[in-house]
Amino acid sequence: MEFILREAKRLIQKHKTRNPFEIADCLNINVLYRPLGKLKGIYIYTRRSRYICINNELDSPARRLVCAHEIGHDRFHRHLAKMNPQAQELISYDMSSKPEREANVFAAEILLPDDEVIKLINDADMNFFRAARELYVPPELMDFKFQILKNRGYRLEAPLNATGDFLKK
């Protein structure tokens, strides 16, 4: 997990933003919006070009999450797309795989700053699910952030145990 967190931190510091669309632009990754049916997004590497294709029916917070998730695939799983371009869909559909989990950890680190999450969960009127809504992320992504914070020594208990397949729903 540490290599994922280091890369997320490096990108945030280098590009001075947590906005995944700005990060994608800085990395020369083309972001496209297309009808994808039930698929929320996909990472494509072809002819030395990189693309993040996002389902055009998603709302703005979901687009933001999918973009961050797919940047994670670009950073850590481009080799899978290079080795077998036909496998791109497998990467997206096999949501329980290690690559999906890594992309979710990356997205949680990009989208959810530690200080904002800690501030919200320390608010007496806030609970886990309300904090996720406040940050415009699904509770499953908040669970990934809790896992990151636990690794950093925070004592937190999430009311769910997210798997890597929450973007499939």
N, C-alpha and C positions, 0 to 999 in steps of 0.2 A: 504494500500500500504506500510505503514511503516514496517510492519513485514516482507514483502518480501525483502525490501531494507536492513533491518538489517541482514537477513540471507545471502544475497548475499555478503555483506561487511564482515560478519564473515567468510564465506568460503574463500574469496579472501585473507583475512589477515592470516587465519589459514594455508592455503596451499601455500601462497605466489605466487599465479598465477591467471590469468584470463582465462587461457586455459581450456575450459570445459572438454577436454579429460583427462587432468591431474587431474582436480577436481573429475571427475567420478572415475578415478583410485584410488585416495585417499579415496573416499567414498565406495570403493569396489562395484561399480556398473559395471557390465559387459557391454561393448559396442560391439555390433555385427553389421555387415553389411550384409544385405540380400535384395533380390529383393522384393519390397513391392508394386509394381504397382504404383498407383497414390499417395499412402501414403508416406509421407516424413520420418516419424519416429513414434515410438510408445514406451511407457513406459510399462514395464511388471513386475509384482511382482508375483512370484510363488515359492512355497516351500522355503520360507525365502531367496530367491535370487532375486536380482533386475537386470533388463536388460534394456538397451536402445538399441533398434533396429533401425538402420538408413538405409534408402534406399541406396543401393550400387550404384545407378546411379547418385546420387547427386555429385556436385563438392565440393571441399574442403571448401569454405566459407559457403555453405549451410549445409554441414555436421556439421561444427562448430556451426552454429546457432541451428540446430535441437538438437544437443547434449546439448547445454545450456538450451534450452527450456524443454527438457525431464528431465534434472536435476531438473528444477523447479517443474515438476510433482512429482519427487521423494521426494523433500523436503516438498511439501505442499499437495499432493493428493494421497499419498501412501495408505491412508485409503480407498480411493475409489476402488483402485485395489484389496486391501485385502478383502473388503466386498463382492465384486462380480467380480471375475476374468474375467467373460465373458463381463464385462462392459469396459474392457480396450479399446476395439475398439471404444466404445461410447465416451470415454474421448478424443480420438484422432480425431474422426470425428466431434464432436460437437464443432466446432471452435469458435462459438459465446458465449460459456459458460464462466462463471466466472473462472473456472480452467484454461481455455486456456488464458484468459486475464492475470491471475496471472503468468502463465508460461512465457508469452511474456514480462511482466514487469521484471521478474527475469532475463531472457536472455538479455534484454537491459542493465540491470545494470551490469551483468557479462561481457558482450562483449564490452561495450562502456564507457570507463573511462570519467568522467566529463571533466577533463582538455583537453583531446584530442578533444572532441566534441566542447567545447567552443572555443578552438583555431581555429578549422576549420571554425566554423560559423562566427567568427570574421574576417576571411580573406576576404578582399574586393572582391577577385576574385572567391570566393566560394559561392555556393548556397546550399540549403537544399539537393537537389538530388545529386549534385556533392560530397558533404560531405558524404552522405551515401555510394556512390560508393567508395570514398577514404577509408572508413572504412570497405569495403566489407560486407555491410549489406543491406538488402532491405529498401527502404524508410519507410515502415511501422514500422520496428523496430526502425528506427531513430525517428519516431513520438512518439513511446512509451518512448524513452529516453527524448524527449522534454517534455513530460508530467511529467516525473520524475524531470527534471530540473525546470520546472514551479513550482512544489511543493516546490522546494528548493529556490524559490524566483527569478529565472531568468525570464526576460521578453523575451519570444520567441513566434514566430508564425510559426506554421508548415503549409505548403500548402496542407496538407491532414489531414483527421481524420481517422486514422487506426482503424480497428475493429480487433477482435481476430482471424479472419479467414484468414489472409494473408498467413499463411503457407499451407493452403488448396489449394491454386492456383498453 
